[in-house]
Amino acid sequence: MSGTNREKIKPGLQVQIVLKKDQRTEKLTKGVVKDILTKSPTHPHGIKVRLESGEVGRVKEIL
């Protein structure tokens, strides 16, 4: 499932994100959502979240 809709993303969900440093390679990082950082209901590149590990990136896939 795509990560462009804010309403589908909740704290505790396992997701795959692209970190800022990995945007060129599209390397995915798996983790559990801690905070949702994007305020708008949708974002074309994915909703920005903070994982429980502290990493910040845009959601590409909801697992």
C-alpha distances in whole Angstrom, upper triangle without the diagonal:
4,7,9,10,12,13,9,10,13,16,16,12,12,10,10,12,15,18,21,23,20,19,22,20,17,17,14,16,14,15,15,15,19,19,17,19,18,20,19,16,14,14,14,14,11,13,15,16,18,18,20,22,23,21,19,16,14,10,8,5,5,7
4,6,8,10,12,9,10,13,16,17,13,13,10,10,11,13,16,18,21,18,16,19,18,14,16,13,15,14,15,16,15,18,18,15,17,15,17,16,14,11,11,10,10,8,10,13,14,17,17,20,21,22,19,17,14,11,8,6,5,6,10
4,6,7,10,8,7,11,13,14,11,11,8,9,9,11,14,16,19,17,15,18,18,14,15,13,14,13,13,13,12,15,14,12,13,11,14,13,11,9,9,9,8,5,6,9,10,13,14,17,19,18,16,14,11,8,5,5,5,6,10
4,7,9,9,9,13,15,17,15,15,12,12,11,13,15,16,20,18,16,19,19,16,17,15,17,17,17,17,14,17,15,12,13,10,12,10,8,5,5,6,7,4,6,9,11,15,16,20,21,21,18,15,12,9,7,8,9,10,14
4,6,6,7,11,14,16,14,15,13,14,14,16,18,19,23,21,19,22,23,19,21,18,19,18,18,17,14,17,15,11,13,10,11,9,6,5,7,9,10,8,7,11,12,16,17,20,22,21,20,17,15,11,10,11,11,11,14
4,5,5,8,11,14,12,14,13,15,14,16,18,19,22,22,20,23,24,21,22,19,19,18,17,15,12,14,12,8,10,8,8,7,5,6,8,11,12,9,6,9,10,13,15,18,20,19,18,15,14,11,10,12,12,11,15
4,6,8,11,14,12,15,14,17,17,19,21,22,26,25,23,27,27,23,24,21,21,20,18,16,13,15,13,10,13,11,11,10,7,8,11,14,15,12,10,13,13,16,17,19,22,21,21,18,17,15,13,14,14,12,15
4,7,10,12,10,12,11,14,15,17,20,22,25,23,22,25,25,22,22,19,19,17,16,14,12,14,13,11,14,13,13,13,10,10,12,14,15,11,10,13,12,15,16,18,21,21,20,18,16,14,11,12,11,9,11
4,7,9,7,9,9,12,12,15,17,19,22,21,20,24,24,20,20,17,16,14,13,11,8,10,10,8,11,11,12,12,10,11,12,15,14,10,8,10,9,12,12,14,17,17,16,14,13,11,9,11,10,8,11
4,6,6,9,10,13,14,17,19,21,24,23,23,26,26,23,22,19,17,15,13,10,7,8,8,8,11,12,13,14,13,14,15,18,18,14,11,12,10,11,11,13,16,16,16,15,15,14,12,14,13,10,12
4,6,9,10,13,14,17,18,20,23,23,23,27,26,23,22,19,16,14,11,7,5,5,6,7,11,13,14,16,16,17,18,20,19,15,13,12,9,9,9,9,13,13,14,14,14,14,12,16,14,12,13
4,7,9,13,14,18,19,22,24,23,24,27,26,23,22,18,15,13,9,6,5,6,9,11,14,16,18,20,19,19,20,22,21,17,15,15,11,11,9,9,12,14,15,15,16,16,13,16,14,11,11
4,6,10,12,16,17,20,23,21,22,25,24,21,19,16,14,11,8,6,6,9,11,11,15,16,18,19,17,17,18,20,19,15,13,14,11,12,10,10,13,15,15,15,14,14,11,13,11,8,8
4,7,10,14,15,19,21,19,20,23,21,18,16,13,11,7,6,4,6,10,12,13,16,17,20,21,19,19,19,20,18,15,14,14,11,12,9,10,12,14,13,14,13,13,10,11,9,6,6
4,6,10,12,16,18,16,16,19,18,14,13,10,8,6,6,6,7,11,12,12,14,15,18,19,18,16,16,17,15,11,11,11,10,11,9,11,12,14,12,12,11,10,7,8,6,4,5
4,7,10,13,15,12,13,16,14,11,9,6,5,4,6,9,10,13,14,14,15,16,19,20,19,17,16,16,13,11,11,11,10,11,10,13,13,14,11,11,9,8,6,6,5,6,7
4,6,10,11,10,10,13,12,9,8,5,5,6,8,10,10,13,13,12,13,14,17,18,18,16,14,14,11,9,9,9,8,10,9,12,12,12,9,8,6,5,4,5,7,9,11
4,7,8,6,6,9,9,6,6,5,6,9,11,13,13,15,15,14,14,15,18,19,19,17,14,13,10,9,11,9,10,11,11,15,14,13,10,8,5,5,7,7,10,12,14
4,5,5,6,10,10,8,8,8,7,10,12,14,13,15,15,14,14,15,18,19,20,18,16,16,12,11,12,10,10,10,11,14,12,11,7,6,4,7,9,10,13,15,17
4,5,5,9,10,10,10,11,11,14,15,17,16,17,17,16,14,15,18,19,21,19,15,15,12,12,13,10,12,12,13,17,15,13,10,8,6,8,11,13,16,18,20
4,6,8,9,9,9,11,11,15,16,19,19,20,20,19,18,18,22,23,24,22,19,18,15,15,16,14,15,15,15,18,16,14,11,10,9,11,14,15,18,20,22
4,6,5,6,6,8,9,13,15,18,18,20,20,19,18,19,23,23,24,21,18,17,13,14,16,14,15,15,16,19,16,16,12,11,9,11,13,12,15,18,20
4,6,5,7,9,11,15,17,19,19,21,20,19,18,17,21,21,22,19,15,14,10,12,14,13,15,16,17,20,19,18,14,12,9,9,12,11,15,18,20
4,6,8,11,14,17,20,23,22,25,24,23,21,21,24,24,25,22,18,16,13,15,18,17,19,20,20,24,22,21,17,16,13,13,15,14,17,21,22
4,5,9,12,15,18,21,22,24,24,23,23,22,26,26,26,23,20,18,14,16,18,18,19,20,20,23,21,21,17,16,14,14,15,13,16,19,20
4,6,10,13,16,19,19,22,22,20,20,20,23,23,23,20,17,15,11,12,15,15,16,17,17,21,19,19,15,14,11,11,11,9,12,16,17
4,7,10,13,17,18,20,21,20,20,21,24,25,25,22,19,18,14,14,16,16,16,17,16,19,17,17,14,14,11,12,12,10,12,15,16
4,7,10,13,14,17,18,18,18,19,22,23,23,20,18,17,14,13,14,14,14,14,13,16,14,15,12,12,10,10,9,8,9,12,12
4,7,10,12,14,16,16,17,18,22,23,23,21,19,19,15,14,14,13,12,12,10,12,11,12,9,10,9,10,9,10,10,12,12
4,7,10,13,15,15,17,19,22,23,22,21,20,20,17,15,15,14,12,12,9,11,10,12,10,11,11,11,10,10,9,10,9
4,7,9,12,13,15,17,20,22,21,21,20,21,18,15,14,13,10,9,6,7,7,10,9,10,11,12,10,12,11,10,10
4,6,9,11,14,16,19,21,20,20,20,21,19,15,14,13,10,9,5,6,8,10,10,11,12,13,11,13,12,10,10
4,6,7,10,13,15,17,17,17,17,19,17,13,11,10,7,6,5,6,9,10,10,10,10,11,10,13,12,10,11
4,7,10,13,15,18,18,18,19,21,19,16,13,11,7,6,5,5,8,8,10,10,12,13,12,16,16,14,15
4,6,9,11,14,15,16,16,19,17,14,11,9,6,5,7,8,11,10,11,9,11,12,12,16,16,15,17
4,6,8,10,11,12,12,15,14,11,8,6,4,6,9,11,14,12,12,10,10,10,10,14,15,14,16
4,6,9,11,12,11,15,13,11,8,5,5,7,11,13,15,12,12,9,9,9,11,15,16,16,19
4,6,8,8,8,12,11,9,6,5,7,10,13,16,18,16,15,11,10,9,11,14,16,16,19
4,7,9,9,13,14,12,9,9,10,13,16,19,21,19,18,15,14,13,14,17,19,18,22
4,6,7,11,12,11,9,10,12,16,19,22,24,21,20,17,16,13,14,16,18,18,22
4,7,11,12,11,9,11,13,17,19,22,24,23,21,18,17,14,13,15,16,16,20
4,7,9,8,7,10,13,17,19,22,24,22,21,17,15,12,11,13,14,15,18
4,6,5,6,9,12,16,18,22,23,21,19,15,13,9,10,11,13,15,19
4,6,8,11,14,18,20,23,24,23,20,17,14,10,11,10,13,15,19
4,7,9,12,15,17,21,21,20,17,14,10,7,8,8,11,14,17
4,6,9,13,14,18,19,18,15,12,9,5,5,6,9,11,14
4,6,10,12,16,17,16,14,11,8,5,5,8,10,11,15
4,7,10,13,14,13,11,7,5,4,6,10,12,13,16
4,6,10,11,10,8,6,6,6,7,11,12,12,15
4,7,8,6,6,4,7,9,10,13,14,14,16
4,5,5,5,6,8,10,10,13,14,13,14
4,5,7,10,12,14,14,17,17,15,16
4,6,9,12,14,15,17,17,17,17
4,6,10,13,14,17,18,18,19
4,7,10,12,14,16,16,17
4,7,10,13,14,15,17
4,7,9,12,13,16
4,6,9,11,14
4,6,7,10
4,7,10
4,6
4
